Amino acid sequence: MHRINVVRCFKCLEHGHKSRECTAQVDRSDECIKCGEKGHKSRGCQNKVRCVKCAVDGHRADQIKCPHFKKIVEELRRQRIELGGTNSRQGKKDHAP
């Protein structure tokens, strides 16, 4: 099985678009993707892991354990199968097995 590359916006922390394309009203670029707190980034974060998307402890928003992220990956896999193609390699991406 091939890896699925998922584009993530570093402004709103949503998947499927890049920051320069973001139209979200909320700016979450100062939030840690690991714990959701403001003022620091995930590198060096000592807080417990808490998903910023579904507010559940134990996984990050960019991990396949997140139901929101898993749904996106499954949709991309379905699209890939229907199109018979592969994903482009543009910009920063999260990876799902």
Backbone atoms as SQL, in Angstrom:
CREATE TABLE atoms (id INTEGER PRIMARY KEY, chain TEXT, resi INTEGER, resn TEXT, atom TEXT, x REAL, y REAL, z REAL);
INSERT INTO atoms VALUES
  (1, 'A', 1, 'MET', 'N', 0.847, -1.179, 0.000),
  (2, 'A', 1, 'MET', 'CA', 0.000, 0.000, 0.000),
  (3, 'A', 1, 'MET', 'C', 0.892, 1.242, 0.000),
  (4, 'A', 2, 'HIS', 'N', 0.551, 2.225, -0.817),
  (5, 'A', 2, 'HIS', 'CA', 1.319, 3.459, -0.911),
  (6, 'A', 2, 'HIS', 'C', 0.917, 4.421, 0.196),
  (7, 'A', 3, 'ARG', 'N', 1.868, 5.266, 0.581),
  (8, 'A', 3, 'ARG', 'CA', 1.581, 6.293, 1.575),
  (9, 'A', 3, 'ARG', 'C', 0.711, 7.377, 0.950),
  (10, 'A', 4, 'ILE', 'N', -0.132, 7.949, 1.772),
  (11, 'A', 4, 'ILE', 'CA', -0.976, 9.063, 1.356),
  (12, 'A', 4, 'ILE', 'C', -0.360, 10.338, 1.925),
  (13, 'A', 5, 'ASN', 'N', -0.137, 11.318, 1.083),
  (14, 'A', 5, 'ASN', 'CA', 0.388, 12.609, 1.518),
  (15, 'A', 5, 'ASN', 'C', -0.772, 13.579, 1.667),
  (16, 'A', 6, 'VAL', 'N', -0.907, 14.139, 2.861),
  (17, 'A', 6, 'VAL', 'CA', -2.014, 15.039, 3.157),
  (18, 'A', 6, 'VAL', 'C', -1.459, 16.432, 3.436),
  (19, 'A', 7, 'VAL', 'N', -1.907, 17.406, 2.675),
  (20, 'A', 7, 'VAL', 'CA', -1.479, 18.789, 2.869),
  (21, 'A', 7, 'VAL', 'C', -2.174, 19.344, 4.111),
  (22, 'A', 8, 'ARG', 'N', -1.415, 20.067, 4.942),
  (23, 'A', 8, 'ARG', 'CA', -1.990, 20.683, 6.146),
  (24, 'A', 8, 'ARG', 'C', -1.689, 22.168, 6.160),
  (25, 'A', 9, 'CYS', 'N', -2.680, 22.952, 6.508),
  (26, 'A', 9, 'CYS', 'CA', -2.534, 24.396, 6.643),
  (27, 'A', 9, 'CYS', 'C', -1.953, 24.704, 8.019),
  (28, 'A', 10, 'PHE', 'N', -0.904, 25.509, 8.053),
  (29, 'A', 10, 'PHE', 'CA', -0.291, 25.865, 9.325),
  (30, 'A', 10, 'PHE', 'C', -0.924, 27.107, 9.939),
  (31, 'A', 11, 'LYS', 'N', -1.945, 27.659, 9.278),
  (32, 'A', 11, 'LYS', 'CA', -2.692, 28.788, 9.848),
  (33, 'A', 11, 'LYS', 'C', -3.870, 28.277, 10.676),
  (34, 'A', 12, 'CYS', 'N', -4.727, 27.460, 10.060),
  (35, 'A', 12, 'CYS', 'CA', -5.932, 26.987, 10.749),
  (36, 'A', 12, 'CYS', 'C', -5.800, 25.551, 11.256),
  (37, 'A', 13, 'LEU', 'N', -4.727, 24.863, 10.869),
  (38, 'A', 13, 'LEU', 'CA', -4.434, 23.474, 11.240),
  (39, 'A', 13, 'LEU', 'C', -5.399, 22.468, 10.610),
  (40, 'A', 14, 'GLU', 'N', -6.133, 22.904, 9.600),
  (41, 'A', 14, 'GLU', 'CA', -7.000, 21.994, 8.856),
  (42, 'A', 14, 'GLU', 'C', -6.186, 21.315, 7.762),
  (43, 'A', 15, 'HIS', 'N', -6.734, 20.267, 7.211),
  (44, 'A', 15, 'HIS', 'CA', -6.088, 19.534, 6.131),
  (45, 'A', 15, 'HIS', 'C', -6.752, 19.857, 4.800),
  (46, 'A', 16, 'GLY', 'N', -6.000, 19.678, 3.725),
  (47, 'A', 16, 'GLY', 'CA', -6.562, 19.836, 2.392),
  (48, 'A', 16, 'GLY', 'C', -6.209, 21.123, 1.681),
  (49, 'A', 17, 'HIS', 'N', -5.536, 22.033, 2.371),
  (50, 'A', 17, 'HIS', 'CA', -5.093, 23.263, 1.729),
  (51, 'A', 17, 'HIS', 'C', -3.851, 23.783, 2.440),
  (52, 'A', 18, 'LYS', 'N', -3.174, 24.722, 1.801),
  (53, 'A', 18, 'LYS', 'CA', -1.966, 25.330, 2.362),
  (54, 'A', 18, 'LYS', 'C', -2.311, 26.677, 2.980),
  (55, 'A', 19, 'SER', 'N', -1.420, 27.186, 3.824),
  (56, 'A', 19, 'SER', 'CA', -1.642, 28.454, 4.519),
  (57, 'A', 19, 'SER', 'C', -1.955, 29.591, 3.565),
  (58, 'A', 20, 'ARG', 'N', -1.232, 29.676, 2.465),
  (59, 'A', 20, 'ARG', 'CA', -1.445, 30.793, 1.533),
  (60, 'A', 20, 'ARG', 'C', -2.810, 30.731, 0.851),
  (61, 'A', 21, 'GLU', 'N', -3.481, 29.572, 0.913),
  (62, 'A', 21, 'GLU', 'CA', -4.810, 29.405, 0.329),
  (63, 'A', 21, 'GLU', 'C', -5.917, 29.462, 1.381),
  (64, 'A', 22, 'CYS', 'N', -5.546, 29.653, 2.641),
  (65, 'A', 22, 'CYS', 'CA', -6.489, 29.557, 3.755),
  (66, 'A', 22, 'CYS', 'C', -7.468, 30.735, 3.771),
  (67, 'A', 23, 'THR', 'N', -8.744, 30.416, 3.949),
  (68, 'A', 23, 'THR', 'CA', -9.780, 31.438, 4.055),
  (69, 'A', 23, 'THR', 'C', -10.446, 31.417, 5.431),
  (70, 'A', 24, 'ALA', 'N', -9.892, 30.640, 6.360),
  (71, 'A', 24, 'ALA', 'CA', -10.474, 30.511, 7.696),
  (72, 'A', 24, 'ALA', 'C', -10.394, 31.828, 8.461),
  (73, 'A', 25, 'GLN', 'N', -11.388, 32.085, 9.277),
  (74, 'A', 25, 'GLN', 'CA', -11.407, 33.279, 10.119),
  (75, 'A', 25, 'GLN', 'C', -10.459, 33.131, 11.309),
  (76, 'A', 26, 'VAL', 'N', -10.260, 31.909, 11.760),
  (77, 'A', 26, 'VAL', 'CA', -9.424, 31.634, 12.928),
  (78, 'A', 26, 'VAL', 'C', -7.969, 31.441, 12.507),
  (79, 'A', 27, 'ASP', 'N', -7.059, 31.998, 13.303),
  (80, 'A', 27, 'ASP', 'CA', -5.624, 31.795, 13.076),
  (81, 'A', 27, 'ASP', 'C', -5.080, 31.000, 14.253),
  (82, 'A', 28, 'ARG', 'N', -4.746, 29.739, 13.995),
  (83, 'A', 28, 'ARG', 'CA', -4.236, 28.859, 15.043),
  (84, 'A', 28, 'ARG', 'C', -2.746, 28.593, 14.865),
  (85, 'A', 29, 'SER', 'N', -2.084, 29.454, 14.109),
  (86, 'A', 29, 'SER', 'CA', -0.670, 29.230, 13.798),
  (87, 'A', 29, 'SER', 'C', 0.231, 29.320, 15.024),
  (88, 'A', 30, 'ASP', 'N', -0.256, 29.904, 16.116),
  (89, 'A', 30, 'ASP', 'CA', 0.556, 29.973, 17.328),
  (90, 'A', 30, 'ASP', 'C', 0.236, 28.844, 18.301),
  (91, 'A', 31, 'GLU', 'N', -0.569, 27.864, 17.869),
  (92, 'A', 31, 'GLU', 'CA', -0.913, 26.723, 18.715),
  (93, 'A', 31, 'GLU', 'C', -0.013, 25.529, 18.414),
  (94, 'A', 32, 'CYS', 'N', 0.322, 24.802, 19.437),
  (95, 'A', 32, 'CYS', 'CA', 1.132, 23.590, 19.320),
  (96, 'A', 32, 'CYS', 'C', 0.268, 22.462, 18.749),
  (97, 'A', 33, 'ILE', 'N', 0.733, 21.804, 17.700),
  (98, 'A', 33, 'ILE', 'CA', -0.021, 20.705, 17.083),
  (99, 'A', 33, 'ILE', 'C', -0.047, 19.472, 18.001),
  (100, 'A', 34, 'LYS', 'N', 0.847, 19.430, 18.993),
  (101, 'A', 34, 'LYS', 'CA', 0.895, 18.288, 19.910),
  (102, 'A', 34, 'LYS', 'C', -0.119, 18.420, 21.046),
  (103, 'A', 35, 'CYS', 'N', -0.198, 19.605, 21.672),
  (104, 'A', 35, 'CYS', 'CA', -1.053, 19.747, 22.852),
  (105, 'A', 35, 'CYS', 'C', -2.178, 20.765, 22.682),
  (106, 'A', 36, 'GLY', 'N', -2.093, 21.617, 21.672),
  (107, 'A', 36, 'GLY', 'CA', -3.132, 22.607, 21.425),
  (108, 'A', 36, 'GLY', 'C', -2.967, 23.916, 22.166),
  (109, 'A', 37, 'GLU', 'N', -1.953, 24.013, 23.020),
  (110, 'A', 37, 'GLU', 'CA', -1.737, 25.257, 23.758),
  (111, 'A', 37, 'GLU', 'C', -1.038, 26.291, 22.891),
  (112, 'A', 38, 'LYS', 'N', -1.273, 27.549, 23.217),
  (113, 'A', 38, 'LYS', 'CA', -0.656, 28.643, 22.470),
  (114, 'A', 38, 'LYS', 'C', 0.713, 28.974, 23.044),
  (115, 'A', 39, 'GLY', 'N', 1.549, 29.574, 22.192),
  (116, 'A', 39, 'GLY', 'CA', 2.815, 30.109, 22.659),
  (117, 'A', 39, 'GLY', 'C', 4.032, 29.237, 22.438),
  (118, 'A', 40, 'HIS', 'N', 3.850, 28.036, 21.931),
  (119, 'A', 40, 'HIS', 'CA', 5.000, 27.183, 21.628),
  (120, 'A', 40, 'HIS', 'C', 4.627, 26.216, 20.507),
  (121, 'A', 41, 'LYS', 'N', 5.623, 25.609, 19.939),
  (122, 'A', 41, 'LYS', 'CA', 5.427, 24.624, 18.869),
  (123, 'A', 41, 'LYS', 'C', 5.670, 23.227, 19.426),
  (124, 'A', 42, 'SER', 'N', 5.395, 22.211, 18.626),
  (125, 'A', 42, 'SER', 'CA', 5.469, 20.825, 19.096),
  (126, 'A', 42, 'SER', 'C', 6.880, 20.371, 19.449),
  (127, 'A', 43, 'ARG', 'N', 7.868, 20.904, 18.738),
  (128, 'A', 43, 'ARG', 'CA', 9.251, 20.523, 19.037),
  (129, 'A', 43, 'ARG', 'C', 9.589, 20.977, 20.459),
  (130, 'A', 44, 'GLY', 'N', 9.910, 20.051, 21.308),
  (131, 'A', 44, 'GLY', 'CA', 10.253, 20.362, 22.687),
  (132, 'A', 44, 'GLY', 'C', 9.061, 20.444, 23.622),
  (133, 'A', 45, 'CYS', 'N', 7.851, 20.254, 23.124),
  (134, 'A', 45, 'CYS', 'CA', 6.657, 20.314, 23.967),
  (135, 'A', 45, 'CYS', 'C', 6.674, 19.146, 24.953),
  (136, 'A', 46, 'GLN', 'N', 6.511, 19.456, 26.228),
  (137, 'A', 46, 'GLN', 'CA', 6.516, 18.435, 27.275),
  (138, 'A', 46, 'GLN', 'C', 5.104, 18.087, 27.764),
  (139, 'A', 47, 'ASN', 'N', 4.096, 18.735, 27.210),
  (140, 'A', 47, 'ASN', 'CA', 2.714, 18.483, 27.624),
  (141, 'A', 47, 'ASN', 'C', 2.208, 17.155, 27.066),
  (142, 'A', 48, 'LYS', 'N', 1.135, 16.653, 27.674),
  (143, 'A', 48, 'LYS', 'CA', 0.551, 15.417, 27.150),
  (144, 'A', 48, 'LYS', 'C', -0.084, 15.701, 25.792),
  (145, 'A', 49, 'VAL', 'N', -0.134, 14.673, 24.976),
  (146, 'A', 49, 'VAL', 'CA', -0.667, 14.791, 23.625),
  (147, 'A', 49, 'VAL', 'C', -2.187, 14.955, 23.699),
  (148, 'A', 50, 'ARG', 'N', -2.683, 15.981, 23.010),
  (149, 'A', 50, 'ARG', 'CA', -4.121, 16.248, 22.947),
  (150, 'A', 50, 'ARG', 'C', -4.455, 16.777, 21.557),
  (151, 'A', 51, 'CYS', 'N', -5.372, 16.125, 20.896),
  (152, 'A', 51, 'CYS', 'CA', -5.745, 16.493, 19.534),
  (153, 'A', 51, 'CYS', 'C', -6.429, 17.860, 19.505),
  (154, 'A', 52, 'VAL', 'N', -5.908, 18.758, 18.680),
  (155, 'A', 52, 'VAL', 'CA', -6.500, 20.092, 18.555),
  (156, 'A', 52, 'VAL', 'C', -7.778, 20.065, 17.717),
  (157, 'A', 53, 'LYS', 'N', -8.035, 18.998, 16.996),
  (158, 'A', 53, 'LYS', 'CA', -9.232, 18.879, 16.167),
  (159, 'A', 53, 'LYS', 'C', -10.423, 18.312, 16.940),
  (160, 'A', 54, 'CYS', 'N', -10.205, 17.213, 17.662),
  (161, 'A', 54, 'CYS', 'CA', -11.333, 16.574, 18.341),
  (162, 'A', 54, 'CYS', 'C', -11.239, 16.652, 19.867),
  (163, 'A', 55, 'ALA', 'N', -10.221, 17.339, 20.392),
  (164, 'A', 55, 'ALA', 'CA', -10.042, 17.575, 21.827),
  (165, 'A', 55, 'ALA', 'C', -10.000, 16.280, 22.644),
  (166, 'A', 56, 'VAL', 'N', -9.360, 15.263, 22.095),
  (167, 'A', 56, 'VAL', 'CA', -9.212, 13.977, 22.775),
  (168, 'A', 56, 'VAL', 'C', -7.739, 13.754, 23.084),
  (169, 'A', 57, 'ASP', 'N', -7.455, 13.281, 24.300),
  (170, 'A', 57, 'ASP', 'CA', -6.078, 12.975, 24.687),
  (171, 'A', 57, 'ASP', 'C', -5.592, 11.725, 23.967),
  (172, 'A', 58, 'GLY', 'N', -4.270, 11.660, 23.750),
  (173, 'A', 58, 'GLY', 'CA', -3.657, 10.439, 23.251),
  (174, 'A', 58, 'GLY', 'C', -3.241, 10.436, 21.795),
  (175, 'A', 59, 'HIS', 'N', -3.655, 11.433, 21.030),
  (176, 'A', 59, 'HIS', 'CA', -3.207, 11.505, 19.636),
  (177, 'A', 59, 'HIS', 'C', -3.163, 12.959, 19.174),
  (178, 'A', 60, 'ARG', 'N', -2.382, 13.179, 18.122),
  (179, 'A', 60, 'ARG', 'CA', -2.289, 14.497, 17.498),
  (180, 'A', 60, 'ARG', 'C', -3.271, 14.565, 16.328),
  (181, 'A', 61, 'ALA', 'N', -3.539, 15.774, 15.867),
  (182, 'A', 61, 'ALA', 'CA', -4.475, 15.972, 14.755),
  (183, 'A', 61, 'ALA', 'C', -3.919, 15.465, 13.435),
  (184, 'A', 62, 'ASP', 'N', -2.613, 15.230, 13.384),
  (185, 'A', 62, 'ASP', 'CA', -2.005, 14.753, 12.139),
  (186, 'A', 62, 'ASP', 'C', -1.605, 13.285, 12.221),
  (187, 'A', 63, 'GLN', 'N', -2.259, 12.538, 13.115),
  (188, 'A', 63, 'GLN', 'CA', -2.002, 11.107, 13.240),
  (189, 'A', 63, 'GLN', 'C', -3.244, 10.321, 12.829),
  (190, 'A', 64, 'ILE', 'N', -3.030, 9.145, 12.312),
  (191, 'A', 64, 'ILE', 'CA', -4.130, 8.314, 11.820),
  (192, 'A', 64, 'ILE', 'C', -5.082, 7.905, 12.950),
  (193, 'A', 65, 'LYS', 'N', -4.668, 8.031, 14.201),
  (194, 'A', 65, 'LYS', 'CA', -5.545, 7.744, 15.341),
  (195, 'A', 65, 'LYS', 'C', -6.685, 8.758, 15.445),
  (196, 'A', 66, 'CYS', 'N', -6.501, 9.934, 14.857),
  (197, 'A', 66, 'CYS', 'CA', -7.528, 10.978, 14.893),
  (198, 'A', 66, 'CYS', 'C', -8.645, 10.623, 13.911),
  (199, 'A', 67, 'PRO', 'N', -9.883, 10.511, 14.376),
  (200, 'A', 67, 'PRO', 'CA', -10.984, 10.166, 13.471),
  (201, 'A', 67, 'PRO', 'C', -11.129, 11.160, 12.315),
  (202, 'A', 68, 'HIS', 'N', -10.915, 12.437, 12.576),
  (203, 'A', 68, 'HIS', 'CA', -11.008, 13.467, 11.535),
  (204, 'A', 68, 'HIS', 'C', -9.943, 13.236, 10.461),
  (205, 'A', 69, 'PHE', 'N', -8.699, 13.025, 10.887),
  (206, 'A', 69, 'PHE', 'CA', -7.600, 12.805, 9.952),
  (207, 'A', 69, 'PHE', 'C', -7.782, 11.484, 9.202),
  (208, 'A', 70, 'LYS', 'N', -8.218, 10.446, 9.924),
  (209, 'A', 70, 'LYS', 'CA', -8.430, 9.138, 9.301),
  (210, 'A', 70, 'LYS', 'C', -9.471, 9.229, 8.188),
  (211, 'A', 71, 'LYS', 'N', -10.531, 9.992, 8.414),
  (212, 'A', 71, 'LYS', 'CA', -11.573, 10.168, 7.401),
  (213, 'A', 71, 'LYS', 'C', -10.995, 10.827, 6.145),
  (214, 'A', 72, 'ILE', 'N', -10.145, 11.825, 6.324),
  (215, 'A', 72, 'ILE', 'CA', -9.515, 12.506, 5.193),
  (216, 'A', 72, 'ILE', 'C', -8.634, 11.535, 4.415),
  (217, 'A', 73, 'VAL', 'N', -7.828, 10.750, 5.123),
  (218, 'A', 73, 'VAL', 'CA', -6.935, 9.783, 4.476),
  (219, 'A', 73, 'VAL', 'C', -7.737, 8.741, 3.703),
  (220, 'A', 74, 'GLU', 'N', -8.805, 8.239, 4.306),
  (221, 'A', 74, 'GLU', 'CA', -9.638, 7.242, 3.621),
  (222, 'A', 74, 'GLU', 'C', -10.261, 7.822, 2.353),
  (223, 'A', 75, 'GLU', 'N', -10.692, 9.079, 2.399),
  (224, 'A', 75, 'GLU', 'CA', -11.265, 9.723, 1.214),
  (225, 'A', 75, 'GLU', 'C', -10.203, 9.881, 0.127),
  (226, 'A', 76, 'LEU', 'N', -8.994, 10.271, 0.513),
  (227, 'A', 76, 'LEU', 'CA', -7.910, 10.405, -0.465),
  (228, 'A', 76, 'LEU', 'C', -7.550, 9.056, -1.082),
  (229, 'A', 77, 'ARG', 'N', -7.552, 8.001, -0.285),
  (230, 'A', 77, 'ARG', 'CA', -7.291, 6.658, -0.821),
  (231, 'A', 77, 'ARG', 'C', -8.368, 6.260, -1.823),
  (232, 'A', 78, 'ARG', 'N', -9.620, 6.554, -1.484),
  (233, 'A', 78, 'ARG', 'CA', -10.729, 6.237, -2.384),
  (234, 'A', 78, 'ARG', 'C', -10.572, 6.998, -3.701),
  (235, 'A', 79, 'GLN', 'N', -10.233, 8.276, -3.613),
  (236, 'A', 79, 'GLN', 'CA', -10.042, 9.080, -4.821),
  (237, 'A', 79, 'GLN', 'C', -8.886, 8.550, -5.657),
  (238, 'A', 80, 'ARG', 'N', -7.817, 8.153, -4.993),
  (239, 'A', 80, 'ARG', 'CA', -6.652, 7.620, -5.713),
  (240, 'A', 80, 'ARG', 'C', -7.033, 6.361, -6.476),
  (241, 'A', 81, 'ILE', 'N', -7.797, 5.491, -5.843),
  (242, 'A', 81, 'ILE', 'CA', -8.225, 4.251, -6.493),
  (243, 'A', 81, 'ILE', 'C', -9.118, 4.561, -7.689),
  (244, 'A', 82, 'GLU', 'N', -10.063, 5.501, -7.507),
  (245, 'A', 82, 'GLU', 'CA', -10.968, 5.862, -8.600),
  (246, 'A', 82, 'GLU', 'C', -10.216, 6.469, -9.779),
  (247, 'A', 83, 'LEU', 'N', -9.213, 7.287, -9.485),
  (248, 'A', 83, 'LEU', 'CA', -8.460, 7.960, -10.540),
  (249, 'A', 83, 'LEU', 'C', -7.302, 7.124, -11.062),
  (250, 'A', 84, 'GLY', 'N', -6.894, 6.146, -10.260),
  (251, 'A', 84, 'GLY', 'CA', -5.780, 5.301, -10.663),
  (252, 'A', 84, 'GLY', 'C', -4.455, 6.028, -10.671),
  (253, 'A', 85, 'GLY', 'N', -4.363, 7.101, -9.904),
  (254, 'A', 85, 'GLY', 'CA', -3.148, 7.912, -9.908),
  (255, 'A', 85, 'GLY', 'C', -2.453, 7.934, -8.571),
  (256, 'A', 86, 'THR', 'N', -1.485, 8.837, -8.462),
  (257, 'A', 86, 'THR', 'CA', -0.744, 9.034, -7.227),
  (258, 'A', 86, 'THR', 'C', -0.837, 10.490, -6.834),
  (259, 'A', 87, 'ASN', 'N', -0.497, 10.769, -5.595),
  (260, 'A', 87, 'ASN', 'CA', -0.547, 12.139, -5.089),
  (261, 'A', 87, 'ASN', 'C', 0.631, 12.947, -5.574),
  (262, 'A', 88, 'SER', 'N', 0.431, 14.237, -5.717),
  (263, 'A', 88, 'SER', 'CA', 1.545, 15.131, -6.047),
  (264, 'A', 88, 'SER', 'C', 2.404, 15.335, -4.815),
  (265, 'A', 89, 'ARG', 'N', 3.599, 15.825, -4.992),
  (266, 'A', 89, 'ARG', 'CA', 4.511, 16.065, -3.882),
  (267, 'A', 89, 'ARG', 'C', 4.786, 17.558, -3.782),
  (268, 'A', 90, 'GLN', 'N', 3.767, 18.328, -3.441),
  (269, 'A', 90, 'GLN', 'CA', 3.913, 19.771, -3.340),
  (270, 'A', 90, 'GLN', 'C', 3.802, 20.183, -1.886),
  (271, 'A', 91, 'GLY', 'N', 4.726, 21.021, -1.443),
  (272, 'A', 91, 'GLY', 'CA', 4.638, 21.614, -0.119),
  (273, 'A', 91, 'GLY', 'C', 4.807, 20.633, 1.014),
  (274, 'A', 92, 'LYS', 'N', 4.562, 21.122, 2.228),
  (275, 'A', 92, 'LYS', 'CA', 4.675, 20.341, 3.456),
  (276, 'A', 92, 'LYS', 'C', 3.469, 19.436, 3.581),
  (277, 'A', 93, 'LYS', 'N', 3.707, 18.186, 3.917),
  (278, 'A', 93, 'LYS', 'CA', 2.622, 17.228, 4.005),
  (279, 'A', 93, 'LYS', 'C', 2.758, 16.382, 5.260),
  (280, 'A', 94, 'ASP', 'N', 1.641, 15.906, 5.756),
  (281, 'A', 94, 'ASP', 'CA', 1.625, 14.892, 6.799),
  (282, 'A', 94, 'ASP', 'C', 1.572, 13.558, 6.076),
  (283, 'A', 95, 'HIS', 'N', 2.022, 12.528, 6.728),
  (284, 'A', 95, 'HIS', 'CA', 2.042, 11.222, 6.080),
  (285, 'A', 95, 'HIS', 'C', 1.196, 10.245, 6.872),
  (286, 'A', 96, 'ALA', 'N', 0.472, 9.433, 6.179),
  (287, 'A', 96, 'ALA', 'CA', -0.300, 8.365, 6.798),
  (288, 'A', 96, 'ALA', 'C', 0.076, 7.065, 6.107),
  (289, 'A', 97, 'PRO', 'N', 0.250, 6.017, 6.893),
  (290, 'A', 97, 'PRO', 'CA', 0.626, 4.731, 6.292),
  (291, 'A', 97, 'PRO', 'C', -0.478, 4.158, 5.433);
